[in-house]
Amino acid sequence: MSGRYGLEIRAANEADAPGLAELLYAAGRPVPPHVLAERLAALRGDRGTALIALEWGPPSGLVVFHHYRTLDADLPIAQITTLLVGPDERRRGIGRLLLKAVAQAARVSGCGTLGLSVTAEQQELAGFCRATGFSEHDTGFVRALRKKGSSREA
């Protein structure tokens, strides 16, 4: 998926690990590249997807989601476990593009709801969720992926 100004959103792979390590380090979450490569490979085999935003240099953003079924919903739920935009890349619409891409991928996977857990310390992320159509729910935020009245609504 290509965005504006040469920004590309695509699935992450093991070759992206060094750039993702830079992104995570800048966000205060250091992980060695070889460990990231192993985790990306394992993620693909475990109902997970990692998408990255790229312009030039290391990735500008990352979103990771998993999907699972519950007894409370007809359709699987897509849970975002990581949503990160580099500190110097924020306020440029990258988070919104990542969110749009993950919503599309979750719909293709048959999911009806998108969820994101937010801690009390993550007020900036909570504000982003409210601004992008999520509703507060339990310890995080949720957003329907299907239009109201759809026969496949969650």
ZIBELBEL-V502956 format. One record per residue. RES is the residue in one letter. PHI is phi in degrees with one decimal (none if undefined). PSI is psi in radians with two decimals (* if undefined). Layout:
# ZIBELBEL-V502956
RES,PHI,PSI ; RES,PHI,PSI
This chain:
# ZIBELBEL-V502956
M,none,2.11 ; S,-98.4,2.43 ; G,-107.9,-2.79 ; R,-78.9,2.73 ; Y,55.7,0.58 ; G,80.6,0.14 ; L,-77.0,2.28 ; E,-116.5,2.38 ; I,-112.6,2.19 ; R,-151.9,2.92 ; A,-66.5,2.42 ; A,-81.3,2.62 ; N,-136.0,3.11 ; E,-58.8,-0.55 ; A,-65.9,-0.33 ; D,-83.4,-0.11 ; A,-55.6,-0.77 ; P,-60.6,-0.75 ; G,-68.1,-0.67 ; L,-66.0,-0.60 ; A,-62.1,-0.68 ; E,-64.1,-0.77 ; L,-61.3,-0.82 ; L,-66.2,-0.68 ; Y,-61.1,-0.77 ; A,-63.2,-0.45 ; A,-92.5,0.12 ; G,79.6,0.39 ; R,-127.9,1.17 ; P,-66.3,2.30 ; V,-141.2,2.25 ; P,-61.2,2.51 ; P,-54.8,-0.71 ; H,-65.7,-0.56 ; V,-70.5,-0.73 ; L,-61.0,-0.72 ; A,-59.8,-0.76 ; E,-64.6,-0.72 ; R,-68.1,-0.66 ; L,-63.2,-0.73 ; A,-64.2,-0.76 ; A,-66.7,-0.64 ; L,-59.7,-0.76 ; R,-61.6,-0.56 ; G,-85.2,0.04 ; D,-127.6,0.73 ; R,55.7,0.58 ; G,-120.8,2.72 ; T,-138.4,2.36 ; A,-117.3,2.19 ; L,-115.9,2.47 ; I,-122.6,2.66 ; A,-104.2,2.20 ; L,-126.5,2.39 ; E,-121.6,-1.24 ; W,-150.8,2.76 ; G,70.2,-2.68 ; P,-68.5,2.84 ; P,-55.5,2.52 ; S,-86.6,-0.42 ; G,-158.8,2.87 ; L,-147.0,2.41 ; V,-135.8,2.34 ; V,-125.0,2.33 ; F,-139.5,2.73 ; H,-126.7,2.68 ; H,-124.0,2.56 ; Y,-154.3,2.84 ; R,-101.4,2.67 ; T,-132.7,2.98 ; L,-80.5,-0.21 ; D,-91.1,-0.11 ; A,-140.5,2.54 ; D,-70.3,-0.63 ; L,-107.2,2.69 ; P,-60.0,2.76 ; I,-105.7,2.35 ; A,-98.2,2.11 ; Q,-109.2,2.07 ; I,-76.8,2.14 ; T,-103.0,-0.32 ; T,-146.2,2.27 ; L,-139.2,1.96 ; L,-142.3,2.29 ; V,-121.4,2.37 ; G,-53.9,2.50 ; P,-52.6,-0.66 ; D,-83.2,-0.12 ; E,-104.8,-0.03 ; R,-71.5,2.77 ; R,69.4,0.49 ; R,-121.8,0.11 ; G,88.9,0.07 ; I,-67.1,-0.73 ; G,-60.7,-0.72 ; R,-65.0,-0.70 ; L,-66.1,-0.70 ; L,-63.3,-0.73 ; L,-64.0,-0.73 ; K,-62.1,-0.74 ; A,-66.8,-0.72 ; V,-69.6,-0.62 ; A,-63.2,-0.74 ; Q,-64.2,-0.79 ; A,-63.3,-0.68 ; A,-67.1,-0.70 ; R,-61.5,-0.78 ; V,-61.2,-0.57 ; S,-78.9,-0.01 ; G,88.7,0.20 ; C,-78.2,2.64 ; G,-110.7,-0.29 ; T,-139.1,2.54 ; L,-114.9,2.23 ; G,-121.8,2.68 ; L,-147.9,2.08 ; S,-81.0,2.43 ; V,-135.3,2.25 ; T,-86.3,2.91 ; A,-60.5,-0.51 ; E,-77.0,-0.23 ; Q,-97.6,0.97 ; Q,-65.0,-0.60 ; E,-64.2,-0.72 ; L,-67.3,-0.69 ; A,-60.9,-0.74 ; G,-63.6,-0.69 ; F,-61.9,-0.75 ; C,-60.8,-0.80 ; R,-61.6,-0.70 ; A,-72.0,-0.29 ; T,-111.0,0.37 ; G,91.7,0.13 ; F,-81.9,2.65 ; S,-111.6,2.53 ; E,-68.7,2.42 ; H,-154.3,2.09 ; D,51.5,-2.04 ; T,-99.3,0.37 ; G,-166.7,-2.56 ; F,-133.8,2.63 ; V,-134.8,2.71 ; R,-148.3,2.29 ; A,-68.4,2.50 ; L,-100.9,-0.18 ; R,-114.2,2.62 ; K,-69.8,2.59 ; K,-57.5,2.41 ; G,85.9,-0.10 ; S,-67.4,2.54 ; S,-68.8,-0.25 ; R,-106.9,0.28 ; E,-63.5,2.51 ; A,-82.4,*
